[in-house]
């Protein structure tokens, strides 16, 4: 394992074998998707999203295109439906690349859709001082 403190939005190589069924395996780039609250305490496992160089267009919300940059040598798709937790010992490289804040917010949105997570909006009624919370699903 590479001894480093990860940050949400960074890309590393990870050894994902052994795999089962339709899970992705092999050594491949992964996006660190876990909150920095856990990354900062060097939590022993990390939530990741694997990347694939097999590109599929128009696969929203299942895939998110990441253009090559830094030492990520090929355009890749984030597999938003393959989000998983891995032991940190599976991460085997230094940082390859980092997504921008704009890209991370777009990935967050796609993962929320894939996982069926609600976005909660709170507003105050103009008819009084009461506050109501409404989930958007």
Buried (B, 14 or more C-beta within 10 A) or exposed (E): EEEBEBEBBBBBBBBBEEEEEEEBEEEBBBBBBBEEEBBEEEBEBBBBBBBBEEEEEEBEBBBBBBEEBEEBEEEBBBBBBBBBEBEBEBBEBEBBBBBEEEBBEBBBBBBBBBEEEEEEEEEEEEEEEEEEEEEEE
